[in-house]
Amino acid sequence: MGAVYFYHMTRSPLSATLPTLLQKSRDAGWRVLVRAPDANARDQIDDMLWTFDPGSFLPHGAQDGPLQYILITGPDAPRGEREAVISVLGAPLEPDEIQTCDRGMILFDGQDADAVAHARTQWKSLTAAGVSAQYWSDADRGWTMKASTEDVG
């Protein structure tokens, strides 16, 4: 059964945090689904992954395939077989899909009150459904776990 990690971005923008997590996931051999809330946000994520670092490349796409390690989708796309699912910009993440992968990740902007409120709602609904959760913040220079529902490994 998977766990969900909440990443409260206060110092690091999405354009730095998402590529870092994707690279770590790829290093672990995970196939990752990045879920955006709509087609416009999906296109923005696609553009960001092409341009985040001129000396680096994270292979990704918007159509699934056996060699597609990073798949960017909207909220209604098929889930497929993935070891990790990353929710960005308020996209939904359901308890059953977290429980069938190794890790769910929710990235939210600490400077956006609506995003923080939405993440709190997600924390409450996911943990109420029995999903193990960790809350990480980059407020203290570097990522620090601030809360956990249990030791999720």
N, C-alpha and C positions, 0 to 999 in steps of 0.2 A: 504494500500500500504506500502511496506517495504522500508527500507533505507539501504544504504551500509556504513559500517564503515571500514576505512582504518587504519591498525595498522602498523606503521613504527617502526620496532624493531631495536633499536640502542644499547640498554643495555641488553635486555632480548632476549635470543635465542628462536627459534621456539619450542624447547623442553620444555621451561617454559611457553611461551605465549599460545600455543595451548591447553595444558591441563587445564590451568586456565580458558580460554574462554569456553571450553567444560564443565567444572564443573559448571560455572555460567549459561550456557545454560540449562544444566540438572536440576539445581536448579529451573530454571524458568519453567520447564516442557516441554521444547522444544525438539523436535526430530531434530537432526542435520545431515546434509550431509557434510562431509569433502571431498573436491575435490582436488585430487593431479593431476599433469600434466601427469603422466604415471604410469604403473604398478610397476616399481621399486620404485618410490617415494611413491606410495600407501603402498607398503610393508614396507618401512622405517617408515612411519607414524604409521602403525600397530605395528611394533616393539617398537617404541618410547612410544606408549600408554601402552604397557605392562610393560615397564621398567622405566618410568619417576619418580616414587616414590614407593619404596618397601612397604610402609605402606598404599598405596591407590590403587584404581582400578576404571577405567572408562570403563564400559561395552561397547564394540564396536565390529564391524564386517565388513566384506566385502560383505555380502549377506543381502539383505533387508528382513525384516520380521516385523510383527506387534509389537514385543517387542524390536526391534533394535533401540535404541535411538540415537546411534552414528553410522553412516554408512560411511565408507571410500570408495571412488570410484575414478575412473579415469575420464577424461573429457567427455567421450562418454556414460557414464552410464545413465540410466533413472533417472529423477529427483525425482519422487515420491512426497509424501506429507510430507513436512518438514517445520518447523517454522524458521529454520536458515540454511544457506549455507555458509561454510567457504572455501575460496580459499587459498591454500598454494602453495608455490614454483612456482608461476606464472600460476597456472591453470586458465582457463577461468571462467568468471562469467558474465552472460548475463542480460540485463535490465529486460526482461520479467520474469525471475525466481526470481529476487529480488522483483519485484512488486507483486509476488504471495506468498511471505513469510514475516515473521516479520522482519528478519534481514539478510542481506548479510554481510560477513566480508572478507576482503582481508588482509592477513598477508604477509609482505614483509621485507626482510633483508636490513636494512639501511647501512650495510657495503658492499653491492653488488650493484655497479653502474647500472648494467643491470636490477636488480630487482626494483630499484628505478625508472628507466626510464619506465619500464613496468607498474608500479603502476601509474605513472603520465598519461600514455596513457589510462589506465583503468579509472582513475578519469575523464579525459576529455570525453571519450566516454559514460560513464555511466551518468554523469551529463548532457551531451548534449541530452541524451535520456529522461531526466526529472526525473532521480532517485535522491532522496535526499541523501546527502553524508556528512560524518564527517571524519576528518583526526585526528588521535590520534598518539602521539609520546611518547616514554618512555625516551627521552633524558634528561629530567629534574627530574630524580628520581621519578619514578611512572608515570602512564599514565595520560597525559594531552591532552584535546582536543585543537588542534591548529587552526582548520578551520572547517567551516560548510557552506553548501549551504543554510541552513535555520534551524529553530528550528525543529529537527526531533524527539524530545522526548526522 
